[in-house]
Amino acid sequence: MPAKKTPATKPAPHAARQQGAAGRRALLVLAGLSATAGGVWFGLKRQGLSTTGGQASTPAASTASAADASASAPLIQADQLTAAFWQQQFDTPQGGQLTLAKAKGKPVLINFWATWCPPCVKEMPELDRFHREFTPKGWAVIGLAIDGPTPVKEFLAKVAVGFDLGLAGFGGTELAQALGNESGGLPFSVMIDAQGKVQHRKMGATHFEELATWARQIG
């Protein structure tokens, strides 16, 4: 008698669910490995490393210069300006260099401004008046433009000022922030005594009488 064929049996519903779950887990693992590989590649690209040949190679190490060290040093501690602060220097609209060290040992007013800032433009004559009246008394006045050289030159062709101006660029916002400008707004003025300690800060436009009052308090 020919043997009876046993009909094929379908997997139990529970077993089918297990197989399906196992398949989904495998897909998730593969997706996770792909995402990890992509993340590693992106991280290497950001760090400037080469992945040629499947091995990462780092650029040659360079020795930090004294300028780099001073740039990373704190500029102010407990309202007292440090040596690193006085080492800051900036290009000037005239093409020279402005070094903050020239004001060291003097009471000084530093104003952060920009040509695109209406309150900055409005207060510029007030700052220049303060410069004219208090420079003979030993004060220094410095304006640091958070701006490009071309608009600053065009502005000075229309509004002449007698105090020192430096082109701090948009990087000057970091210096202003170190001096207490937490919001990053302009204009921002800082008044410093002859010992290099910050005595007054002002966010927003100032005027001659206010500056003169502070200066007399400092002496």
C-alpha positions as CSV (number, residue, x, y, z in Angstrom):
1,M,0.0,0.0,0.0
2,P,1.4,3.4,-0.8
3,A,2.3,5.5,2.2
4,K,-0.1,8.2,3.1
5,K,1.2,11.7,2.7
6,T,1.2,13.7,5.8
7,P,-0.3,17.2,5.1
8,A,2.0,20.1,5.8
9,T,1.3,21.8,9.0
10,K,1.2,25.6,9.4
11,P,3.3,27.0,12.2
12,A,1.4,27.8,15.3
13,P,0.3,31.4,15.6
14,H,2.7,31.8,18.6
15,A,5.7,30.5,16.6
16,A,4.8,32.8,13.7
17,R,4.7,35.8,16.0
18,Q,8.1,34.8,17.4
19,Q,9.6,34.6,13.9
20,G,8.2,37.9,12.9
21,A,9.6,39.6,16.1
22,A,13.0,38.0,15.4
23,G,12.9,39.4,11.9
24,R,12.1,42.9,13.1
25,R,14.8,42.8,15.7
26,A,17.3,41.8,13.1
27,L,16.3,44.8,10.9
28,L,16.6,47.2,13.9
29,V,20.1,45.9,14.7
30,L,21.1,46.4,11.0
31,A,19.6,50.0,11.1
32,G,21.4,50.7,14.3
33,L,24.7,49.6,12.9
34,S,24.2,51.7,9.8
35,A,23.4,54.8,11.9
36,T,26.4,54.2,14.2
37,A,28.7,53.9,11.2
38,G,27.2,57.1,9.7
39,G,27.7,58.9,13.0
40,V,31.3,57.9,13.2
41,W,32.0,59.0,9.7
42,F,30.3,62.4,10.3
43,G,32.3,62.8,13.5
44,L,35.6,62.0,11.7
45,K,34.7,64.5,9.0
46,R,34.0,67.2,11.5
47,Q,37.3,66.6,13.2
48,G,39.1,66.8,9.9
49,L,40.3,63.2,10.0
50,S,40.8,61.1,6.9
51,T,39.0,57.7,6.5
52,T,41.0,56.6,3.4
53,G,41.8,53.0,3.5
54,G,39.5,52.4,6.4
55,Q,41.9,53.9,9.0
56,A,41.7,57.4,10.5
57,S,44.8,59.5,10.5
58,T,45.1,62.6,12.6
59,P,46.9,65.8,11.4
60,A,50.4,66.4,12.8
61,A,50.3,68.0,16.3
62,S,51.4,71.6,16.5
63,T,52.9,73.4,19.4
64,A,50.6,76.2,20.8
65,S,52.2,79.6,20.5
66,A,52.3,82.2,23.2
67,A,49.6,84.1,21.4
68,D,47.3,81.1,21.5
69,A,48.0,80.8,25.2
70,S,47.2,84.4,25.9
71,A,44.0,84.2,23.8
72,S,42.7,81.4,26.0
73,A,43.6,83.1,29.3
74,P,40.8,84.8,31.2
75,L,40.4,88.5,30.4
76,I,38.8,89.5,33.7
77,Q,38.6,88.1,37.2
78,A,36.3,89.6,39.8
79,D,36.0,92.8,37.7
80,Q,39.8,93.1,37.6
81,L,41.2,93.1,34.1
82,T,44.1,90.6,33.6
83,A,47.3,90.9,31.5
84,A,45.6,89.0,28.7
85,F,43.0,91.8,28.4
86,W,45.6,94.4,27.8
87,Q,47.3,92.3,25.1
88,Q,44.3,92.6,22.9
89,Q,44.9,94.5,19.6
90,F,42.8,95.5,16.7
91,D,43.2,96.9,13.2
92,T,42.1,100.5,12.9
93,P,40.1,102.2,10.1
94,Q,43.3,104.1,9.1
95,G,45.2,100.8,8.6
96,G,47.3,100.8,11.8
97,Q,47.0,98.8,15.0
98,L,45.3,99.7,18.2
99,T,46.6,97.9,21.3
100,L,44.7,98.1,24.5
101,A,48.0,98.3,26.4
102,K,48.2,102.0,25.5
103,A,45.4,102.7,27.9
104,K,46.8,100.6,30.7
105,G,47.4,102.6,33.9
106,K,44.8,105.2,32.9
107,P,41.1,105.4,33.6
108,V,39.5,104.3,30.4
109,L,36.0,104.3,28.7
110,I,35.5,101.5,26.2
111,N,32.5,101.6,24.0
112,F,31.3,98.7,21.8
113,W,29.3,100.0,18.8
114,A,28.3,99.4,15.2
115,T,27.3,101.5,12.3
116,W,24.1,99.5,11.9
117,C,23.0,100.3,15.5
118,P,21.0,103.6,15.6
119,P,21.6,104.2,19.4
120,C,25.3,103.7,18.8
121,V,25.3,106.3,16.1
122,K,23.3,108.7,18.2
123,E,25.6,108.6,21.2
124,M,28.8,109.0,19.2
125,P,28.9,112.8,19.6
126,E,28.4,112.3,23.3
127,L,31.4,110.0,23.5
128,D,33.5,112.4,21.5
129,R,32.6,115.2,23.9
130,F,33.7,113.1,26.8
131,H,36.9,112.4,25.0
132,R,37.6,116.1,24.4
133,E,36.9,117.1,28.0
134,F,38.4,114.2,29.9
135,T,41.4,113.2,27.9
136,P,43.3,116.2,29.2
137,K,42.5,114.9,32.7
138,G,44.3,111.6,32.0
139,W,41.4,109.5,30.6
140,A,41.5,107.3,27.5
141,V,38.5,106.6,25.3
142,I,38.4,103.6,23.0
143,G,35.6,102.6,20.6
144,L,35.5,99.0,19.4
145,A,33.4,98.5,16.2
146,I,31.4,95.3,15.9
147,D,31.4,95.9,12.2
148,G,33.4,95.6,9.0
149,P,36.0,98.1,7.9
150,T,34.1,99.6,4.9
151,P,31.0,100.7,6.7
152,V,33.1,102.1,9.6
153,K,35.2,104.1,7.1
154,E,32.1,105.4,5.4
155,F,30.6,106.4,8.8
156,L,33.8,108.3,9.9
157,A,33.8,110.2,6.6
158,K,30.5,111.7,7.8
159,V,30.9,111.8,11.6
160,A,34.5,112.6,12.7
161,V,35.5,111.5,16.2
162,G,38.8,112.1,17.9
163,F,39.2,109.1,20.1
164,D,40.8,105.8,19.2
165,L,38.7,103.3,17.2
166,G,39.4,99.6,16.6
167,L,37.8,97.2,14.2
168,A,36.8,94.3,16.5
169,G,34.5,92.7,14.0
170,F,31.8,90.3,15.1
171,G,34.4,88.5,17.2
172,G,34.3,91.6,19.5
173,T,31.1,90.3,20.9
174,E,33.1,87.7,22.8
175,L,35.2,90.5,24.4
176,A,32.1,92.5,25.3
177,Q,30.6,89.3,26.8
178,A,33.8,88.7,28.9
179,L,33.3,92.3,30.2
180,G,29.8,91.6,31.3
181,N,27.6,92.1,28.2
182,E,25.5,88.9,28.8
183,S,22.8,89.8,26.3
184,G,25.1,90.7,23.4
185,G,23.3,94.0,22.7
186,L,24.7,97.3,21.5
187,P,25.8,99.9,22.4
188,F,27.7,98.7,25.5
189,S,30.0,100.9,27.5
190,V,32.5,99.9,30.2
191,M,34.3,102.4,32.5
192,I,37.5,101.2,34.1
193,D,39.7,102.8,36.8
194,A,43.4,103.4,36.6
195,Q,44.0,100.1,38.4
196,G,42.3,98.2,35.7
197,K,39.1,97.4,37.6
198,V,35.6,97.7,36.0
199,Q,33.6,100.3,37.9
200,H,30.6,100.9,35.6
201,R,28.8,99.0,32.8
202,K,26.0,100.4,30.7
203,M,23.8,98.5,28.2
204,G,22.2,101.0,25.8
205,A,22.9,104.5,24.8
206,T,24.7,106.7,27.2
207,H,25.3,110.5,27.2
208,F,27.9,113.0,28.3
209,E,26.5,113.9,31.7
210,E,26.1,110.3,32.8
211,L,29.7,109.5,31.7
212,A,31.1,112.6,33.3
213,T,29.3,111.7,36.6
214,W,30.9,108.3,36.6
215,A,34.3,109.7,35.7
216,R,34.2,112.1,38.7
217,Q,33.2,109.3,41.0
218,I,36.2,107.3,39.9
219,G,38.4,110.4,40.2
